[in-house]
Amino acid sequence: MKKRLLVLLSIIICVSLLIICNKNYKKNNYLENWNEQTKEVKIVYDKLYSYIGNESKKDGIESFSSIELMEIALDNIEKKDLIETEEVTKDNEKIYLLSNETIDNKLKKIFNKSKIIDKESIIEKHSFYINKNTNDDNYSGIYIDSYTDEGLKFIFSKSKDGKELLKNMNNRKIVSIYQNHDKWIVKEKIIYYEIKLVGKSKRKINIYNTTEKERKPIDEIIVKKEELNNTKINIDNYINKAATIISEYQKEGNKYYFIKSEIKQTKRDN
């Protein structure tokens, strides 16, 4: 009888300790924003910020198109990565080379692996934006000359984005950052929007909780054209209707890499 009581008491103590440790683990590893412990995760998160907000990336790097991967690579190159060739265009513009090895290495720093990029889709797109670490402020993009076995050959170009944007749009918010063994999981809320013309002088801002713009918006705001840039829209006003992004980052060595992400839409009746 005493042995049974001792065994039962031991089980109760072990279970209690496990519950206490689990509570402390969650308390110590549940964050509402970035900190020193998660700075390596944030580096990768920032590089993929717009992509994981546009659609689910459940299969990691395999979920990204060749154009998206080239955009990511180009956004992370530096001036030292570019090779100035001896070639010029018919307009006597210098042709630069970004090697396939460099492109692969830029992707491996984010995904811990690379993926074969479809050259034809890159050539067909013709031009890409490029970060400011590659040249002076006179250039904001590149124009593709060719994509050979050596790598991407291009000239610098000037690009302009003519879209109307909401400068005061705050459409995403992190609600938790949680550690699960060697992974960090980031959970955030997101809303989407599109701007439509209402005659010549007004604009209608449709707010969605999905990328499917054929769905009924969760809100509609009509403003004068000149007031568009001053219109403030904050996700806090739509937090219960917003979609949820869950992205995962796994540790390998001393670095974290993107694993997958998923956008979950809040259930609606229509």
N, C-alpha and C positions, 0 to 999 in steps of 0.2 A: 504493500500500500504506500509506504514511504517512498519507494523507488518511483512509483507512478506519479506521486505528487511532485517529486523532484524533477522528473522529466517534463511534466506539464508546466511547472514553474519556469524551467529553462526555455521551453518553447515560447511562453508568454514574454519573457525578458528579451529573447532574440527578435521576436516580431515587433516588440515595442521599440527596440533600438533601431531596427530597420526602418520603421515608420518615421522616427525622429531624424535619422540620417537622411532619408529621402526628402523630408520637409526642408531640412537645412540645405540639401543639395539644390533643390528648386529655388529656395530663397536666395542662395548665393549666385545662382547662374541664370536668373530670370531678370532681364534688363528691359527698360523702356527706351533706351537709346544707346548709341555707341559709347564705348569707353576705351581705356588703354588696352584692355584685354582683347577687345574685338577689332582693333585698328587694322589688322591684316585682312580680316573678313571684309571690312568696309572698303578697302582698296579694290577688291574684286567686285563687290556689290556696285560701287560707283561706276566701274567700267561697263557694267551690263545693265545699268539703271533703266534706260529707255526700252531695252529689248525685253526684259522680263515683265515690263509694264504693258507691252503691246500684245503679248500672247503667251500662253503656257509653253514652257520649254521642258517638258517632262523627260525627254531623252538626252538632256545635257547638250553637248556640242553638236550632236546629230540633229537636234531640233533647229539649229541655226542654218539659214540659207548661205550660199556662197557669198552673196552680196553683203549680208550681215557680218559674216566673218571677216571679209575684207575691210569693211567699215571699222570693225573693232581693232584689227591689226593697224590700220592707218591712223587710228586715234591714239595709238600707243607708240608710234615711232618717234625717233629723235633725228636731228640733223645728221648725226654720226652714222645712222643706219642707211643713209642714202649714198648711192654711188653715182658720181657725175661721169657719164659716158662721153666718148668722143663724138657721139652722133648728135645731129641737129635735125630739126624739121625743115621743110621747104621754106618756112618763114624764118629760118635761122634761130629757132628757139632751142635751148639746151634740152637734151633728153636725159632723164635720170633713171636709175635702176634701183628697185627694191627687191632684193633676192628672195627666192622661195624659202631659203633657210631662215632668213630674218622674219618672214611672215609666219612660218611655223613656230619659231621661238616666241613670238609675241602671243600667239594663241596658247601655247603650252604654259605660259606664265599665268593664264587665267583658267584654263580647263585641265591642265596637266596632261594634255594630249592635243594633237592637231587633227585636221581633217582635210582631205583632198578638196581643193577649191576648183569649181567648174570655171575654166578660163573663158568660155564663150559667154557666160552670163555677165562676167566682169567687163569684157570688151563691149558687150551690148549696152551696158549701162553708161559707158563713155566717161562719166565724170564722178568724182567723189569729193566730199569735204575732207579737209586735212587739218590736224591740230597745229597750233602756232609754234610748236617746238622744232619745226622743220625748216622754217624760213622766216623772212620778215613779214610785217603786217600787210604788205602789198598783195599777198596771196592768201586765199582762203580755201583753195581747192586744187585738184589736179585733173588733167585730161589724159585719158589712156591713149598711148601711142600703140602699144602692143603688149601681149602677154606671152612670153616665150618660155623655153625650158630653163632659162636663167632666172626669170622672175618678171615682175611688173615693170614695164617701161612707160614713162609718163613725162609730161611737161607740167609746170605750175600754171595755174589759171586763177582767174577771179570769179567767184561765185556769189550770187545773191539769192536770198530766200524771200520771195514776194508774198508769203503767207501772212494773213492777219493773225496775230498772236495775242493772248491774254497775259500781259506782263504781271498782273496781280492774281494769277490763278495758282492756288495751292491745292493740288489735286491728289496728293499722296501723303500718307502719314504712317510711320512705324508705330505699331501698337505693342510689339514685344520682340525681343531677341533672346532666344533660349538655347542653351547648350545641351546636347544629347550625346554623351560620350565624346567622340572625336569630331562631332559635327556641331555647327551653329545653324540654327533655323531662324530666319527672319520673317516675321509676319507683319504685313502692312495692309492698310486700306487704300483704295484707289477709286476715283471717279474719272470719267472720260467726257470730252466735250467736242462739239463742232459748232462752227459759226456759219449762219446762213443769212443771205441778204433778205431784207424786208423793205422793198422799194429801193430807192437810192440813198436814203438818209438814215436808215435804221439797220440794226443787226439783231438777229435772234440767236441766243446762246442756248443750245440744247445740252442738258446734263444727263449722262448715262451712267449706269453701273455695269456696262458691258461694252465690248468693242463692236458689237453688232448694232450698227446705227439704224437698222430697219425697225428695231424695237422702239416702243414708246419711251420717250425720255422720262427721267424721274423729276425733272424740273425744266422750265423754259423761262428765259429771261430776255426781255427785249430792251435794247438800249439804243441811243443815238450813236451814229458812226464815230463821232468825235469823242464820245465817252467810253469807247470800247477799252482803251488801254488803262483807264482808271477804274474799271469795273472790278470789284474784289469778289472772288469766289473762293470759299474755304471749305475743305472737305469735312471739317468739324460739323458743318450744318447738314451733312448727308451721311454721317458716320454709320448709322444703322442700316442704310440702304446701299452703302458702297460695296464694291466687290473686294475680295481678299486675295492678296498675293502671298504665297508661302514659298520661300526660296531656301535652298540648302547649300551649305559650304562645308567641305570636308578637309581635315588636316592631313597633309602628307609632309613629313619632315618638319620644317619650321614654318611652312606656308599653308595657306588655305586656297582651295580651288572650288569653282562652281560645280555643283552636282546636277541640280535640276530646280525647276520652279513650276508653280501651277497657279492659275487664276481661277478662283472660285466665286461664282456670281451668287449674290443674295437672291433667295427664291422670291419670285413675284407671281402675281396672278395672271399677268399678261406678257 
